[in-house]
């Protein structure tokens, strides 16, 4: 493995997302390449910083309600006299069940798992931050989509369906290989004036997508949200998932999403 093969994998290597064989190949390359070791150290530092970002807490009214349920369940149960044998274990059992429910609900509210819809938004923002803070944000510089798109051949297990070559409003900067959750992704970098825009394309199966209201953009239904000040658009098309992230407003990203979706 040389630098050309290793560098697109450094983000996934720092996040421990590579399969063991590939991780060993990257580690072996890092031992003999000082430049890639420096880049890998930067990715690890960035992952550490991202992991320290605050997670939203469960709403106060929800925590108070759950705690009241647990406290109520801890009271001794009043059972009929003809069944005295149940009183010794029913109250602790009920309390334990309610306590478990509190842990599960609080965990879901404060730290979504990797398959929940909220985690997709968080992943998209973190991936965008990795790109914009990287010393090498693109591996292939743009000479148009017909130069960038073929570069992914052999580096991904799928062909990203993106035909937009960029224009004066949204120039295409280039592309690179990244990871989205647990799978490889094609990463396209666009610009809007001085604003960086990241488009991630990845296999969409096995992920829990947002189920709320969507916005019609061209021929597709798009989920829109704002997280940590970044606009995030998520949609699916013929088995592939798409995430578009930037500090632009949602309406401007909708314009780009419409161009990306043009056939």
N, C-alpha and C positions, 0 to 999 in steps of 0.2 A: 504494500500500500504506500502510495506517495502522497504529497501534500494535496494534489488535485482531488484525490479520492477521500482523504481524511477530513479536510476542512468542512465540507457540507455536513459531516457527521458530528462535529464537535459539540453542537448544542444538545443533540440527543445523548451524546456520551456524558456530558456534564450532568444531565438530568437522569442518568442511569436508565435510559429507555432503549438502548441497543440490545439485540440478542447477544448471548455470551460470546459466540465466535467472532462476530463483528466488533464487539467491545474489546476483545483481546487483540485484534488486528490494529485498532486505533491506539490502544495502550502501547503496543510494540512500536508503532510509528512515533508516538510522543516521546518515547525514550531516546530516540535518535534525532529528533527534529526540534531545535530550540524555538524556532518561530511558531510552530504549531503548539508547543507547550505553553508559550506565552498567550496565544489566543485561547487555549483551553482554560488557562487560569482566569482569564477575563470572563469567560462564560460561567465558570464556577462562582466567581465573585458576584456576577449578575444574578445567578440563580439564588444565591444566599440573600441578596438584597430583596428579590421578589418574594422570597419565603417569609420575610419579616413584615410584609405589608399587612395592615390590620384586616381581620375578617369581620364581616358584619355580625353583630350579636342578635339573638332572637329578640323580638319586641318585648318590652317590659310587661305588657298586659298578658302576653302568652306565657312568659316565665312565671308570673304571679298565679295565673290560672292553673298551670301544671303543678306548681308547688302546693297550692291549696288542695288539689286532688290527692297528692301524695300524703299530705298531713291528715286529710280526712280518712284515707285508707289505713293510716297507722293506728286509728282508734280501735279499741277492742270491739269485735263484732258481737251483736246481741242475737243469739241463736235460740231456737226452741229448746226446752228442757229435754225433750225426748231424743235430742241429738247432741249430747254434751261432748262427744269425742271430737267433733269438728272444731270446737272453739280454741283448741290448743295450737292449731296451725293455720286456720283460715286467715286471721288478721295479718300475721307476718307474710303469708303468701300473697294476699291482696296488696299489701304495702310494697312487696318486692316487685310485683307486676307493674304497679303504678310507677315505681322508681325507674324500672327499666323503660317504661314508656316515656318518662321524662328525659332520660338520657338519649333515647332514639330521636325524639322530636327535637330536642335542643341541638343534637348533633346535626340533624338535617337542616336546621335553621341557621346554624353558624358555620358549618364546614361541609358544603356539598361534596358528595363523592364524585369520582371521575366520570360517572355515567349520567349524572344529573344535568338538566338543562342549564342551571346556573353555572356549573363548572365549565361548560363550553364557552360561555361569555368570558369568564375569568381566564381560560386558556388562550382565547383569541387576543385579549389585551396583553397578556404576558408575552405571547409570541411576537406581537407588534413591538413591544418594548425591547425585546431581544434584538430585533432587526434594526431598529433606529439607533440603538446604543452600540451596535457592533462596529468594530473597525473595518469589517468587510461585509457590508450589508447585502451585497449581491455577489454571486459567483460568476454570473455571465451578464455582462453589460448589454444594454439594449441596442440592437440595430434593427428593431422591429420584432413583432411577435414571431415572425418566420425564422428569426435567428435565435430567439430565446426559447421558444417551445421545443424545437428539436433537441436542445441541450439536455432536456430531461430524459430523453430516451436512454434506457439502460440504468438510469439512476432511480427510477420509480417503477412500481409494479402496475401503474396505470398511466394513461395519457390524459393530462389536464385539458379539459375542453374550454379553452380561452382563445378567442380569435381577435380580440381588440388589441390593436397595435399601439394604442396611445394616440393622443392628438394634442393640439395646442393647449387645451384646458386640463388634460390629464396625461402628461407625457409618461411613457413607460421607461423606468430607470433600468430595470433588469430583473433577474430571477435567481433563485437559489433553492436548495433542498433543505427542508426543515422537518419538524415533527409537530403533529397536532394530536394531543392526548397521547395515544399509544401507537400512532401510525405515521408513516412518512407522508409529507405534504409538499406540494409545489408552492413556492412562495414567490409571488410577483410583487414588485415594488413600483408604485406610481407616485406622482407628485401632483399637487395642486397649489400653485404659487410656491410658498415655502413650507407647505404642509406635506409630511410623509404619509403615504397610504400603503397599507399592507393588504394584499389579497392572498388568502390561503385556500388551496384546493386539495381535497383529501377524500379518501373513501368514506362514505357517509353511513355505512351499515354499523349497527351495534352501539350507536350513540343515542342518548335520550334528548331529543330536540325540544325546543320551547313549544309549548302547546297553547299559548295565549293568542291574542289578536295579531294578525299579520297585515302587511301593506302590499297591495298589488304594484309590482314594478315590472313593466313590460308583460311578459307571459308567466311570471313566477310570483308566488306568495313569499314575502320576505319578512322575517322577524327582526324588529328593530328595538334597540335599547341603548342607553347611555350608562357606562360603567367607568368609574374613576375619571370622569371627564372625557372619555373616549366614546365616540359613536361606534356601535357594533351592529353590522347587518349579517344575518345568517340565513342561508337558504339551501335547498337541495334540488338537484337536477339530474335525473337519470343515473342514480346510484352514487353520485359524487356530492360532497358537501362543500360549501363555500362560506368563508368568513371574510368580511371586509371591515377594516378597522382604521380609524384615523381620529385626530382631534378636530377634524372638520365637523360641521353640523350634519345632521342626518339627511337633510334635503340634498346637500351636495353629494353625499355618498350614494344616495338613490340615483342621481344622475349617472355616476360611474357604474353602478350596478346595472342600470339599464343598458349601458354600452357593452358591458361584459357579457350580458345575456343575449345580445343580438346574435342571430344565427347567420 
